[in-house]
Amino acid sequence: MPEAPRDSFERTFPRREWLSGLGRTALVWSVLNGLLLCLLLLEAGLVASLWIDRGQLTVQLSGEEVQRFERLTGRIDVASAIEHPPEVPDAGGQAGSRGPAPEAEALPNTDGPATPEAAADRPAPPSEPVASEPPGPTQRVLTRSLFDAGLLPAVWRARDTWWGSGLAAVYRQFPAMRQNVSALLILLLVGAATWLAMVWCQAQLRSTCRNAALEVSARLWRQLHRQAMRLETEDLDGVSVASTQALFVSDIERIRTSLYEWLYRGSRYRWELVFLVVAACSVEVLLTVQWTLLSILGWYIVSRSQPRATRTRDLARDRAQHELHNLAESLRSARLVRGFGMDALEADEFQARLSRYVNEVRVQNRVEDNPLWLRLMAAMAGAGLATFLLFLLGAKVLLQDISPAAAGVFLIAYSRGLRSMREARQLPEWQTQVAVSASKVWRYLDQLPTVSQAVGAKFLQPLARTLHWESVTYRPPGGRLLLDRLDLQLRAGRTYSVISLDDREARAFAFLLPRFIEPQSGRVLFDGEDIAWGTLESLRAEVVLATADDPLLSGSVLDNIRAGRTEITLTQATEAAKEARAHNFIARLPQGYETELLAGDTALDAGQRFRLALARALLRKPAVLIIEEPREELDDDTKQLIDDTYARICAGRTVFFLPKRLSTVRRSDDIIVLRNGRVEAFGPHALLVKESPLYRHWEYIHFHEFRHDGQAQ
């Protein structure tokens, strides 16, 4: 059963990784980014308040409010004015009596923090006795106006908010906040620093999310490489390798990019949304709830209407295509209609189908035209909703429930919150992209290799006497039967060419020897020993495949000949290259045996790659050598060198050719002709040419010069 996309995503990026390592680091950067965003909104609101209020504040203070004002702002000039109201001449012009205070009196802004010590330095008030207030319910309220007071208006308006005490503490501790120009300069500098810090946090968050996605991809690359080393030995025609390369290059790269988007957007915009909601609620909770509920209602209406119209349009299009197909099919019935005199019936049926098609197309056109009206209606509804929401906000400002600066902060937080919500809504799409690609990768990783080393496997001795295929049956995954209860016994120390009309049959026959593939039934015996019970290391040390199709290894020519065996000396590698007739072309390379080669490099032609593969195989001195010749056409000199190599290496060794040249077939001691998974013919070339029609057919389609001339034409 295929794995669910959500399960594939969870398997690719488990929750525990989100809460540990780079995931936890991303969480820290996300929270810090949200805090800096709220701080930036606060600073923007303070700047706007400073521009609007220009540091002017008119207060009406009574007894307890005086103490609160002094405690919040640290200013005692207003408190002093209330304790010692100015003298007013009486009717006789004497200054001894105190009349009612004027309605408003401008207080100059004091430089530096207002402290009780500073108040003590002021001149003492007149020593005349002060008339006490007559007892009664009326309490004296003093109205005073302050100018050039910096952030004082914002501090006083925020006195009842949860963040007002912090703002008041900043106002008390920094005297520069008490004057307009200095307060504006500091706010702008701090705002720029906050913005830079937020940009830096976002850059760190992006880097962390990229590294987390890269770690996941690297883990998948390692697992895919390890699995490919186990499975791709079973690939007979290269199709599986091509699909695995697509997984390696395309799907895991898609996982990396999509997972980065999911991590970054999920980390940043979710937390931004949380902090923006907090910022909006700090301005006005009820207003935030109203705007949020109405916005959700508008989004719900739009989101419900669009999918319904899309479904109706798609259904009408499908029905129209079906009716059009039926109309086209009726054109094939001309002979039947005219032969049986069904003209009138066919005309009526055609007209009915045509009418149904026209009706479905009209429905489709109507639905496709509807989006224009839907957009107009949505625009009108959106304008009406925006007008109502702005009315709610404007009413709060006019009723002085919130200040204009706070209203601006609310609008910024709300619009930024809409953007964060829109980005967060795309998270399921990125998660789905990760899950779809990951499901392909995990399906491949979950495959079990058919070839494995048996428990208690023993060391195999080199082949000395006979090879025996005993009722061997092999079918590749999802393919046809290639070997069908094949029985064959061969003598060791001879050369054999294995041919078939389907090259996969010959490959399957040969690939059983080093256990690159495993038969579904039957056994392969070396000197009577089942190779399935031998260690893979000992088996593959004695059975080596040499083919030009194997890619070059990244490294020097010497590294390609050594094939991982660092104990091999340069002298030993040179002797193997000479035996394979590869030494001369290696010596002509720019750095000889130290010339660097890259995987997939085309610097060497097919003949050179083949001779390099022969040198690599001969260095192991195997008892059984499987040689798959290059498919590309070789020049005469290369053919001569290869023939000379064959003459040297085949003596005293069991060699199986998967030939691409007729000369190789003819030089073999025996030829094994496979057909439908069984041995159709067996013997030397001279015998099979006379007695095997299948062999003659194979020789004709591969090597007959007139046939190839016809194909070339």
GUDOSE-379915 format. One line per 10 residues: number of its first residue (from 1); their letters; for each residue x, y, z of C-alpha. Coordinates in nm, 3 decimals. Layout:
% residues N
NUM = A = X/Y/Z; ...;
END
This chain:
% residues 713
1 = MPEAPRDSFE = 0.000/0.000/0.000; 0.148/0.340/-0.097; 0.249/0.564/0.187; 0.025/0.863/0.266; 0.179/1.201/0.177; 0.162/1.321/0.538; 0.341/1.007/0.654; 0.610/1.062/0.388; 0.661/1.417/0.509; 0.678/1.310/0.872;
11 = RTFPRREWLS = 0.927/1.040/0.780; 1.140/1.289/0.586; 1.132/1.561/0.852; 1.023/1.415/1.188; 0.877/1.642/1.452; 1.168/1.573/1.683; 1.398/1.747/1.434; 1.174/2.054/1.446; 1.229/2.077/1.822; 1.601/2.001/1.822;
21 = GLGRTALVWS = 1.914/2.116/1.649; 1.859/2.353/1.358; 1.481/2.342/1.406; 1.515/2.485/1.755; 1.759/2.748/1.629; 1.507/2.850/1.362; 1.243/2.882/1.633; 1.469/3.119/1.831; 1.534/3.338/1.527; 1.161/3.342/1.446;
31 = VLNGLLLCLL = 1.062/3.459/1.794; 1.335/3.722/1.794; 1.218/3.845/1.452; 0.862/3.877/1.581; 0.976/4.071/1.889; 1.180/4.310/1.675; 0.881/4.359/1.444; 0.662/4.459/1.740; 0.935/4.691/1.865; 0.959/4.849/1.520;
41 = LLEAGLVASL = 0.582/4.905/1.517; 0.605/5.068/1.861; 0.883/5.298/1.744; 0.685/5.388/1.431; 0.385/5.470/1.651; 0.597/5.691/1.877; 0.739/5.878/1.578; 0.389/5.930/1.438; 0.268/6.047/1.779; 0.556/6.291/1.803;
51 = WIDRGQLTVQ = 0.477/6.432/1.458; 0.106/6.463/1.534; 0.123/6.592/1.893; 0.447/6.792/1.848; 0.523/6.731/2.215; 0.214/6.922/2.335; 0.002/6.785/2.617; -0.286/6.938/2.808; -0.360/6.762/3.137; -0.630/6.799/3.397;
61 = LSGEEVQRFE = -0.496/6.665/3.723; -0.644/6.626/4.068; -0.490/6.495/4.389; -0.422/6.126/4.313; -0.359/6.189/3.944; -0.085/6.434/4.034; 0.104/6.164/4.220; 0.052/5.919/3.936; 0.169/6.174/3.680; 0.481/6.241/3.883;
71 = RLTGRIDVAS = 0.545/5.868/3.935; 0.510/5.787/3.564; 0.689/6.083/3.410; 0.926/6.196/3.684; 0.811/6.557/3.628; 0.734/6.759/3.944; 0.675/7.093/3.773; 0.306/7.017/3.734; 0.282/6.881/4.088; 0.453/7.194/4.220;
81 = AIEHPPEVPD = 0.207/7.413/4.035; -0.085/7.231/4.192; 0.059/7.248/4.544; 0.135/7.625/4.505; -0.118/7.780/4.266; -0.031/8.137/4.153; -0.156/8.437/4.353; -0.429/8.650/4.204; -0.487/9.014/4.320; -0.810/9.075/4.504;
91 = AGGQAGSRGP = -1.055/9.344/4.421; -0.848/9.599/4.617; -0.537/9.516/4.425; -0.378/9.331/4.721; -0.194/9.015/4.658; -0.262/8.847/4.988; -0.565/8.643/4.885; -0.582/8.347/4.645; -0.847/8.340/4.384; -0.949/8.060/4.154;
101 = APEAEALPNT = -0.679/7.927/3.921; -0.689/8.029/3.558; -0.832/7.776/3.313; -0.498/7.700/3.152; -0.141/7.796/3.220; 0.150/7.705/2.999; 0.435/7.535/3.181; 0.778/7.556/3.027; 0.958/7.230/2.964; 1.231/7.165/3.219;
111 = DGPATPEAAA = 1.568/7.039/3.107; 1.690/6.733/3.286; 1.507/6.505/3.517; 1.270/6.670/3.756; 1.363/6.556/4.104; 1.265/6.667/4.453; 1.613/6.814/4.497; 1.558/7.032/4.191; 1.230/7.149/4.335; 1.401/7.242/4.659;
121 = DRPAPPSEPV = 1.635/7.474/4.468; 1.344/7.679/4.336; 1.249/8.001/4.522; 1.015/7.929/4.810; 0.657/8.040/4.765; 0.531/8.342/4.958; 0.505/8.280/5.328; 0.153/8.416/5.360; -0.091/8.165/5.497; -0.265/7.965/5.233;
131 = ASEPPGPTQR = -0.640/7.958/5.245; -0.753/7.602/5.277; -1.023/7.453/5.063; -1.366/7.468/5.216; -1.489/7.122/5.297; -1.722/6.981/5.042; -1.756/6.733/4.762; -1.583/6.958/4.509; -1.213/6.878/4.446; -0.978/7.120/4.278;
141 = VLTRSLFDAG = -0.875/7.020/3.925; -0.588/7.201/3.759; -0.552/7.222/3.383; -0.206/7.275/3.245; -0.058/7.273/2.893; 0.297/7.154/2.823; 0.497/7.226/2.511; 0.806/7.066/2.355; 0.766/6.775/2.596; 0.894/6.503/2.362;
151 = LLPAVWRARD = 0.725/6.167/2.422; 0.525/6.289/2.721; 0.188/6.281/2.535; 0.247/5.919/2.426; 0.361/5.821/2.775; 0.055/5.971/2.939; -0.189/5.815/2.689; -0.026/5.472/2.733; -0.046/5.487/3.113; -0.320/5.219/3.130;
161 = TWWGSGLAAV = -0.165/4.974/2.877; 0.049/4.674/2.964; 0.346/4.830/2.791; 0.292/5.184/2.925; 0.506/5.136/3.235; 0.802/5.031/3.022; 0.764/5.332/2.797; 0.738/5.559/3.103; 1.057/5.408/3.244; 1.240/5.488/2.919;
171 = YRQFPAMRQN = 1.103/5.843/2.933; 1.223/5.889/3.292; 1.569/5.739/3.237; 1.659/5.925/2.917; 1.634/6.304/2.936; 1.665/6.333/2.558; 1.315/6.185/2.529; 1.173/6.502/2.691; 1.240/6.730/2.395; 1.093/6.696/2.048;
181 = VSALLILLLV = 1.402/6.717/1.828; 1.624/6.493/2.039; 1.341/6.242/2.090; 1.277/6.229/1.713; 1.646/6.176/1.637; 1.679/5.895/1.890; 1.360/5.724/1.770; 1.476/5.732/1.409; 1.820/5.596/1.498; 1.676/5.323/1.719;
191 = GAATWLAMVW = 1.420/5.240/1.448; 1.694/5.203/1.186; 1.893/4.980/1.423; 1.583/4.773/1.496; 1.512/4.731/1.125; 1.870/4.623/1.058; 1.854/4.377/1.346; 1.527/4.236/1.209; 1.679/4.197/0.862; 1.978/4.021/1.019;
201 = CQAQLRSTCR = 1.747/3.787/1.211; 1.559/3.704/0.892; 1.889/3.633/0.714; 1.994/3.404/0.999; 1.654/3.233/0.984; 1.689/3.177/0.609; 2.039/3.038/0.655; 1.924/2.807/0.934; 1.629/2.678/0.732; 1.848/2.624/0.425;
211 = NAALEVSARL = 2.097/2.428/0.632; 1.819/2.220/0.787; 1.675/2.139/0.443; 2.025/2.062/0.315; 2.088/1.823/0.605; 1.766/1.637/0.527; 1.859/1.618/0.158; 2.212/1.500/0.240; 2.069/1.224/0.458; 1.839/1.116/0.175;
221 = WRQLHRQAMR = 2.128/1.129/-0.074; 2.334/0.902/0.150; 2.048/0.657/0.195; 1.970/0.661/-0.177; 2.334/0.600/-0.267; 2.359/0.311/-0.023; 2.036/0.160/-0.156; 2.150/0.204/-0.518; 2.470/0.014/-0.441; 2.250/-0.273/-0.320;
231 = LETEDLDGVS = 1.982/-0.267/-0.590; 2.134/-0.142/-0.913; 2.346/-0.452/-0.968; 2.013/-0.609/-1.068; 1.951/-0.356/-1.344; 1.994/-0.536/-1.676; 1.902/-0.261/-1.922; 1.979/0.065/-1.739; 1.615/0.166/-1.690; 1.629/0.137/-1.313;
241 = VASTQALFVS = 1.951/0.338/-1.295; 1.792/0.617/-1.500; 1.491/0.636/-1.265; 1.722/0.630/-0.963; 1.924/0.916/-1.109; 1.600/1.111/-1.153; 1.523/1.053/-0.785; 1.875/1.161/-0.692; 1.886/1.474/-0.905; 1.527/1.597/-0.941;
251 = DIERIRTSLY = 1.317/1.465/-0.656; 1.560/1.519/-0.370; 1.643/1.864/-0.505; 1.270/1.938/-0.509; 1.250/1.812/-0.151; 1.532/2.046/-0.052; 1.384/2.360/-0.207; 1.026/2.287/-0.097; 1.130/2.191/0.255; 1.325/2.516/0.283;
261 = EWLYRGSRYR = 1.017/2.714/0.183; 0.804/2.522/0.433; 1.054/2.569/0.715; 1.115/2.937/0.645; 0.756/3.038/0.591; 0.632/2.826/0.880; 0.896/2.963/1.115; 0.873/3.326/1.020; 0.515/3.403/0.930; 0.342/3.196/1.197;
271 = WELVFLVVAA = 0.529/3.377/1.472; 0.498/3.711/1.295; 0.122/3.658/1.290; 0.120/3.585/1.664; 0.317/3.898/1.749; 0.114/4.114/1.510; -0.208/4.000/1.678; -0.054/4.095/2.011; 0.043/4.436/1.868; -0.307/4.497/1.732;
281 = CSVEVLLTVQ = -0.470/4.388/2.059; -0.238/4.625/2.243; -0.398/4.909/2.048; -0.760/4.793/2.093; -0.878/4.440/2.170; -1.238/4.486/2.062; -1.137/4.651/1.735; -0.896/4.364/1.661; -1.171/4.107/1.722; -1.416/4.296/1.499;
291 = WTLLSILGWY = -1.172/4.333/1.210; -1.060/3.970/1.238; -1.411/3.823/1.242; -1.531/4.034/0.949; -1.218/3.952/0.748; -1.262/3.580/0.813; -1.625/3.607/0.700; -1.524/3.778/0.374; -1.250/3.524/0.308; -1.490/3.235/0.372;
301 = IVSRSQPRAT = -1.746/3.367/0.124; -1.486/3.417/-0.150; -1.314/3.084/-0.089; -1.644/2.898/-0.105; -1.768/3.059/-0.424; -1.457/3.013/-0.640; -1.418/2.631/-0.605; -1.788/2.583/-0.682; -1.758/2.780/-1.004; -1.442/2.589/-1.095;
311 = RTRDLARDRA = -1.611/2.253/-1.042; -1.908/2.357/-1.253; -1.683/2.474/-1.535; -1.471/2.155/-1.530; -1.779/1.934/-1.531; -1.927/2.122/-1.826; -1.596/2.098/-2.015; -1.573/1.722/-1.958; -1.929/1.667/-2.074; -1.870/1.881/-2.380;
321 = QHELHNLAES = -1.556/1.684/-2.468; -1.750/1.358/-2.433; -2.027/1.479/-2.664; -1.774/1.610/-2.915; -1.601/1.270/-2.915; -1.936/1.103/-2.986; -1.999/1.344/-3.272; -1.659/1.263/-3.422; -1.720/0.888/-3.385; -2.041/0.919/-3.586;
331 = LRSARLVRGF = -1.833/1.013/-3.891; -1.700/0.658/-3.905; -2.045/0.508/-3.954; -2.105/0.641/-4.306; -2.083/0.298/-4.472; -2.316/0.141/-4.215; -2.571/0.425/-4.231; -2.587/0.444/-4.608; -2.577/0.069/-4.654; -2.878/0.011/-4.428;
341 = GMDALEADEF = -3.070/0.325/-4.515; -3.038/0.483/-4.169; -2.984/0.839/-4.293; -3.283/0.997/-4.118; -3.218/0.815/-3.789; -2.851/0.911/-3.794; -2.936/1.275/-3.873; -3.175/1.291/-3.574; -2.920/1.130/-3.346; -2.648/1.365/-3.467;
351 = QARLSRYVNE = -2.871/1.667/-3.407; -2.950/1.551/-3.054; -2.583/1.504/-2.971; -2.497/1.838/-3.127; -2.764/2.009/-2.914; -2.625/1.850/-2.598; -2.274/1.960/-2.693; -2.386/2.317/-2.761; -2.569/2.331/-2.426; -2.262/2.211/-2.236;
361 = VRVQNRVEDN = -2.042/2.463/-2.414; -2.288/2.741/-2.324; -2.274/2.636/-1.960; -1.895/2.637/-1.978; -1.892/2.982/-2.140; -2.136/3.117/-1.885; -1.925/2.992/-1.597; -1.609/3.128/-1.759; -1.776/3.467/-1.801; -1.901/3.465/-1.444;
371 = PLWLRLMAAM = -1.564/3.540/-1.288; -1.589/3.895/-1.429; -1.916/3.949/-1.246; -1.781/3.765/-0.947; -1.481/3.993/-0.942; -1.704/4.300/-0.961; -1.927/4.171/-0.684; -1.625/4.074/-0.478; -1.474/4.418/-0.536; -1.797/4.586/-0.424;
381 = AGAGLATFLL = -1.826/4.361/-0.121; -1.460/4.419/-0.039; -1.499/4.795/-0.071; -1.804/4.788/0.153; -1.630/4.574/0.410; -1.319/4.794/0.404; -1.536/5.105/0.442; -1.713/4.958/0.743; -1.387/4.849/0.904; -1.233/5.192/0.849;
391 = FLLGAKVLLQ = -1.548/5.347/0.994; -1.501/5.143/1.311; -1.140/5.254/1.332; -1.221/5.618/1.254; -1.496/5.625/1.514; -1.249/5.508/1.776; -1.014/5.790/1.677; -1.288/6.055/1.676; -1.415/5.940/2.013; -1.054/5.963/2.136;
401 = DISPAAAGVF = -1.052/5.599/2.241; -0.728/5.561/2.047; -0.490/5.818/1.903; -0.428/5.869/1.530; -0.078/5.729/1.573; -0.218/5.415/1.738; -0.466/5.382/1.452; -0.177/5.391/1.206; 0.007/5.122/1.401; -0.311/4.912/1.398;
411 = LIAYSRGLRS = -0.345/4.944/1.020; 0.019/4.849/0.964; -0.009/4.550/1.197; -0.332/4.437/1.031; -0.201/4.466/0.674; 0.123/4.293/0.771; -0.082/4.025/0.945; -0.283/3.964/0.626; 0.043/3.911/0.439; 0.168/3.671/0.707;
421 = MREARQLPEW = -0.161/3.481/0.695; -0.143/3.457/0.315; 0.211/3.322/0.333; 0.115/3.079/0.609; -0.174/2.949/0.398; 0.075/2.828/0.139; 0.243/2.595/0.388; 0.023/2.294/0.297; 0.122/2.336/-0.070; 0.494/2.330/0.012;
431 = QTQVAVSASK = 0.437/2.039/0.248; 0.254/1.849/-0.027; 0.539/1.908/-0.272; 0.785/1.768/-0.019; 0.558/1.471/0.053; 0.500/1.382/-0.314; 0.871/1.374/-0.396; 0.956/1.209/-0.065; 0.704/0.930/-0.124; 0.888/0.837/-0.446;
441 = VWRYLDQLPT = 1.220/0.834/-0.265; 1.088/0.629/0.026; 0.926/0.376/-0.207; 1.268/0.317/-0.359; 1.442/0.307/-0.020; 1.189/0.055/0.111; 1.272/-0.198/-0.161; 1.451/-0.504/-0.035; 1.748/-0.629/-0.239; 1.714/-0.984/-0.360;
451 = VSQAVGAKFL = 2.089/-1.045/-0.322; 2.218/-1.074/0.033; 2.483/-1.269/0.212; 2.356/-1.580/0.386; 2.404/-1.624/0.758; 2.701/-1.850/0.811; 2.831/-1.803/0.455; 3.172/-1.956/0.393; 3.473/-1.863/0.183; 3.451/-1.990/-0.176;
461 = QPLARTLHWE = 3.751/-2.146/-0.345; 3.841/-2.040/-0.702; 3.658/-2.228/-0.978; 3.858/-2.529/-1.094; 3.633/-2.791/-1.259; 3.269/-2.719/-1.351; 2.992/-2.459/-1.349; 2.636/-2.579/-1.323; 2.310/-2.387/-1.374; 2.052/-2.611/-1.206;
471 = SVTYRPPGGR = 1.685/-2.536/-1.296; 1.750/-2.162/-1.275; 1.449/-1.931/-1.316; 1.481/-1.555/-1.316; 1.229/-1.278/-1.374; 1.328/-0.914/-1.311; 1.086/-0.699/-1.108; 0.799/-0.602/-1.335; 0.956/-0.772/-1.639; 0.911/-1.086/-1.843;
481 = LLLDRLDLQL = 1.065/-1.424/-1.766; 1.428/-1.419/-1.884; 1.552/-1.758/-1.762; 1.307/-2.047/-1.744; 1.429/-2.355/-1.550; 1.761/-2.332/-1.730; 1.990/-2.636/-1.696; 2.348/-2.619/-1.819; 2.681/-2.761/-1.712; 3.010/-2.616/-1.840;
491 = RAGRTYSVIS = 3.374/-2.704/-1.801; 3.607/-2.452/-1.638; 3.907/-2.310/-1.820; 3.729/-2.250/-2.152; 3.590/-1.943/-2.334; 3.220/-1.905/-2.402; 3.012/-1.650/-2.594; 2.658/-1.600/-2.462; 2.413/-1.464/-2.718; 2.036/-1.418/-2.745;
501 = LDDREARAFA = 1.787/-1.218/-2.946; 1.704/-1.032/-2.623; 2.031/-0.906/-2.474; 1.875/-0.917/-2.127; 1.866/-1.296/-2.135; 2.241/-1.317/-2.199; 2.308/-1.055/-1.932; 2.092/-1.237/-1.679; 2.279/-1.560/-1.753; 2.618/-1.393/-1.692;
511 = FLLPRFIEPQ = 2.514/-1.171/-1.400; 2.412/-1.476/-1.199; 2.779/-1.575/-1.164; 2.892/-1.281/-0.940; 2.541/-1.276/-0.785; 2.451/-0.934/-0.918; 2.104/-1.087/-0.947; 1.938/-1.372/-0.757; 1.725/-1.644/-0.922; 1.371/-1.697/-0.800;
521 = SGRVLFDGED = 1.440/-2.070/-0.810; 1.729/-2.302/-0.887; 2.099/-2.281/-0.805; 2.434/-2.190/-0.958; 2.712/-2.427/-0.853; 3.088/-2.377/-0.860; 3.257/-2.716/-0.842; 2.939/-2.850/-0.681; 2.917/-2.567/-0.422; 2.610/-2.341/-0.421;
531 = IAWGTLESLR = 2.744/-1.988/-0.462; 2.450/-1.854/-0.257; 2.621/-1.999/0.053; 2.952/-1.832/-0.015; 3.056/-1.490/0.100; 3.000/-1.214/-0.155; 3.356/-1.093/-0.101; 3.517/-1.426/-0.192; 3.278/-1.480/-0.484; 3.333/-1.140/-0.641;
541 = AEVVLATADD = 3.706/-1.166/-0.593; 3.701/-1.466/-0.828; 3.425/-1.353/-1.070; 3.490/-1.010/-1.224; 3.290/-0.820/-1.487; 3.470/-0.595/-1.738; 3.251/-0.367/-1.949; 3.291/-0.035/-2.128; 2.947/0.068/-1.996; 3.085/0.111/-1.644;
551 = PLLSGSVLDN = 3.149/0.483/-1.581; 3.488/0.624/-1.498; 3.566/0.679/-1.132; 3.647/1.030/-1.015; 4.022/1.031/-0.960; 4.341/0.955/-1.145; 4.390/0.684/-1.406; 4.580/0.492/-1.140; 4.282/0.518/-0.905; 4.056/0.384/-1.180;
561 = IRAGRTEITL = 4.278/0.079/-1.223; 4.318/0.022/-0.849; 3.937/0.045/-0.795; 3.971/0.113/-0.424; 4.264/-0.117/-0.350; 4.520/0.135/-0.226; 4.776/-0.138/-0.159; 4.823/-0.183/-0.535; 5.152/-0.026/-0.644; 5.211/0.174/-0.959;
571 = TQATEAAKEA = 5.423/-0.111/-1.096; 5.141/-0.362/-1.052; 4.889/-0.126/-1.214; 5.127/-0.067/-1.503; 5.168/-0.441/-1.561; 4.789/-0.486/-1.570; 4.756/-0.195/-1.814; 5.020/-0.345/-2.039; 4.841/-0.680/-2.033; 4.518/-0.503/-2.139;
581 = RAHNFIARLP = 4.703/-0.303/-2.407; 4.612/0.023/-2.228; 4.960/0.138/-2.123; 5.045/0.320/-2.446; 4.742/0.550/-2.452; 4.775/0.611/-2.075; 5.138/0.715/-2.121; 5.029/0.970/-2.383; 4.787/1.140/-2.141; 4.901/1.478/-2.000;
591 = QGYETELLAG = 5.007/1.336/-1.660; 5.014/0.969/-1.750; 4.879/0.752/-1.472; 4.823/1.064/-1.256; 4.587/1.222/-1.511; 4.266/1.316/-1.335; 3.941/1.172/-1.470; 3.587/1.268/-1.378; 3.277/1.053/-1.358; 3.101/1.082/-1.692;
601 = DTALDAGQRF = 3.416/1.221/-1.856; 3.425/1.181/-2.235; 3.801/1.237/-2.264; 3.845/0.863/-2.330; 3.675/0.690/-2.620; 3.489/0.359/-2.593; 3.793/0.149/-2.680; 4.010/0.322/-2.422; 3.745/0.290/-2.151; 3.709/-0.080/-2.237;
611 = RLALARALLR = 4.082/-0.146/-2.214; 4.093/0.045/-1.884; 3.812/-0.182/-1.757; 4.008/-0.488/-1.870; 4.315/-0.365/-1.682; 4.106/-0.311/-1.370; 3.966/-0.666/-1.398; 4.298/-0.834/-1.476; 4.460/-0.673/-1.172; 4.232/-0.894/-0.956;
621 = KPAVLIIEEP = 4.351/-1.212/-1.136; 4.001/-1.365/-1.136; 3.927/-1.729/-1.207; 3.610/-1.630/-1.399; 3.611/-1.322/-1.624; 3.295/-1.181/-1.782; 3.368/-0.947/-2.073; 3.092/-0.729/-2.220; 3.222/-0.566/-2.534; 3.148/-0.201/-2.624;
631 = REELDDDTKQ = 2.843/-0.128/-2.835; 3.022/0.154/-3.018; 3.210/0.084/-3.340; 3.584/0.049/-3.278; 3.865/0.141/-3.515; 4.084/-0.132/-3.665; 4.385/-0.059/-3.446; 4.177/-0.089/-3.129; 4.021/-0.413/-3.252; 4.365/-0.557/-3.315;
641 = LIDDTYARIC = 4.486/-0.457/-2.967; 4.178/-0.611/-2.806; 4.218/-0.936/-3.001; 4.579/-0.954/-2.887; 4.463/-0.900/-2.529; 4.210/-1.181/-2.557; 4.478/-1.419/-2.679; 4.687/-1.342/-2.369; 4.421/-1.342/-2.096; 4.195/-1.633/-2.195;
651 = AGRTVFFLPK = 4.448/-1.911/-2.154; 4.386/-2.111/-1.834; 4.086/-1.895/-1.732; 3.709/-1.932/-1.764; 3.589/-1.641/-1.978; 3.233/-1.550/-2.073; 3.191/-1.302/-2.359; 2.883/-1.091/-2.416; 3.005/-1.023/-2.769; 2.944/-0.732/-3.003;
661 = RLSTVRRSDD = 3.196/-0.848/-3.267; 3.173/-1.158/-3.485; 3.546/-1.223/-3.446; 3.495/-1.262/-3.072; 3.216/-1.514/-3.127; 3.426/-1.717/-3.365; 3.729/-1.730/-3.134; 3.521/-1.871/-2.844; 3.548/-2.240/-2.764; 3.169/-2.273/-2.742;
671 = IIVLRNGRVE = 2.868/-2.050/-2.807; 2.559/-2.056/-2.583; 2.245/-1.953/-2.772; 1.952/-1.859/-2.545; 1.590/-1.835/-2.647; 1.289/-1.780/-2.419; 1.505/-1.844/-2.115; 1.648/-2.176/-2.222; 1.952/-2.302/-2.413; 1.845/-2.325/-2.777;
681 = AFGPHALLVK = 2.186/-2.426/-2.916; 2.533/-2.498/-2.786; 2.866/-2.556/-2.963; 3.141/-2.389/-3.163; 3.076/-2.142/-3.443; 3.140/-2.388/-3.728; 2.883/-2.631/-3.588; 2.611/-2.376/-3.510; 2.634/-2.214/-3.852; 2.534/-2.549/-3.999;
691 = ESPLYRHWEY = 2.284/-2.677/-3.743; 2.118/-2.379/-3.571; 1.874/-2.161/-3.768; 1.844/-1.929/-3.468; 2.221/-1.872/-3.459; 2.228/-1.801/-3.833; 1.941/-1.555/-3.784; 2.124/-1.384/-3.497; 2.441/-1.359/-3.703; 2.249/-1.212/-3.997;
701 = IHFHEFRHDG = 2.069/-0.939/-3.803; 2.387/-0.834/-3.624; 2.664/-0.868/-3.880; 2.530/-0.915/-4.234; 2.674/-0.631/-4.438; 2.384/-0.606/-4.688; 2.131/-0.583/-4.406; 2.324/-0.299/-4.242; 2.365/-0.123/-4.575; 1.989/-0.135/-4.618;
711 = QAQ = 1.936/0.004/-4.270; 2.182/0.284/-4.336; 1.988/0.380/-4.645;
END
